[in-house]
Every structure is written in structure tokens, then in C-alpha cells.
Amino acid sequence: MGEEFSISKSAVIDASTGSVWRVVADPLNVAIYLDPVINVRKVEGNLYLLREVVAPEREGNVTMNEYLMEVIEDVEDEEKRSLMFRVYLDSVRQKEFGFRLEPEGKEKTKLTCRIKTNFVIVKNGEIGREIDSIIDKIAKMAMNKSSSRRVSRYEGTF
């Protein structure tokens, strides 16, 4: 299985906290910002089914995996908002990811994205690149633009 691993990164996005919250608070948006998830479907309550595409095989066949995702934390107050999801990869392995939003001046939001796992998936900065991709996609959705200006800093732990 491996040790628990956690990494987080922050970026300041040129969008209001409300705009960013509308993107991250809807679990169905996971299919837009989390690769390789292609579909999210609500099962019941706070449970969702994720479908992801695994790399195509030589014969051209495509393999798909399905995972159960649970919303495990949803905090919203006037200053900070946070949301955490847990994805069950199998009976032992799980991956948590979530967001913390803080106002950063007028019409700007500090978005912190965190990924935590209980198995080893760290290769050549893979998690860091995944977080960068997630933040970029959320920023674009929140800003309704094709690009985002942001300031990023590493806050990870191994």
C-alpha cells in the first residue's frame, strides 16, 4: 500500500470567491477539471460514480474504470470555503482531493488545491503537475476565459 502522501498548491485567481466556489462546489464538474475522468453521475446523497478512461490498448480497445466518490467535507462561511472529496479506488486504496478558497482582494480568490493518498503514485512530479492542471482548469471555468493569470507557490509535504 505505501505511506500517506499529501501535497497542496495555491494560486491567486482573477475571479470572485463566489465564481470559483460555483465551479468547485458542484461534484459534476469533476469530469471537467480532473483528468482522466470523463463522466460523473450522482448515485445518492453525497455519493457519486466517476468513470475514467484508461489509455487505449494496441488493438484500439478502450478500458474504463469506475470509482465511488464521496463528498466528505463542505464548509462555507463568510471568509473561507472548503470542500473535500474522497475517491475509493478499491477496498484499500483511496485518494482525497479538495479545495480551500479565501478572498484575496477585490474580485480575486486564493485557491488551494490539496491531494492526499494512501498509496504511492509519485513519479517525477506527477502530483504537482496534476494539481497545476486542476487549478488552471478551475481558473478558466471561474473566469470564463481561455487563459488565467495566477501566482503559484509550492506548499507540499512528502
Summary of the structure (lengths in Angstrom):
residues: 158
radius of gyration: 15.8
end to end distance: 15.6
largest distance: 53.2
contacts: 445
relative contact order: 0.28
helix: 21%
strand: 44%
